[in-house]
Amino acid sequence: MDVSLFDAVGDNLRSLLPADLSECHMRSHRRGIKVWFGPESGNKDHYESQVIARRHVDEVEGLALETGFHAEQPAQDRNEATLALLMAAESVWRDTLGPEASGGPFYGRPQDWRRLSDVWIEPDLEDPELAFELASRLADYIMVVEPLLANRTD
């Protein structure tokens, strides 16, 4: 897996997001990319596309790509509240994100983190279109979820 895949996701994502989304930060690494808004250090609630172990999804060995929103605050009740807010607004995001999006416990760390995301099982990491497809999917999540999060009171 080449680091440049997730660097390319970031480059593509920048071209897909509107300029009025301020304070957008991105950090890519060998297994994924994390995107957040606001202060540089405020990345506990963020968007991510990452390679995960497939066993966390369906108990089968292999790879999967998970893309979506993550609530990873230290306080589990805050993560639960964020997920509840998003699930209560399902009618807002379902048309954009489609039936494959689901909310629930974080894959691989279900005891405290939460997510609204979808998973691609056994993706072709060498597919030349993959970087754009992942960037487009992240943009979908950002464009529909970020306005919902901006209205929360906490």
Disulfide bonds with the S-S distance in Angstrom:
none
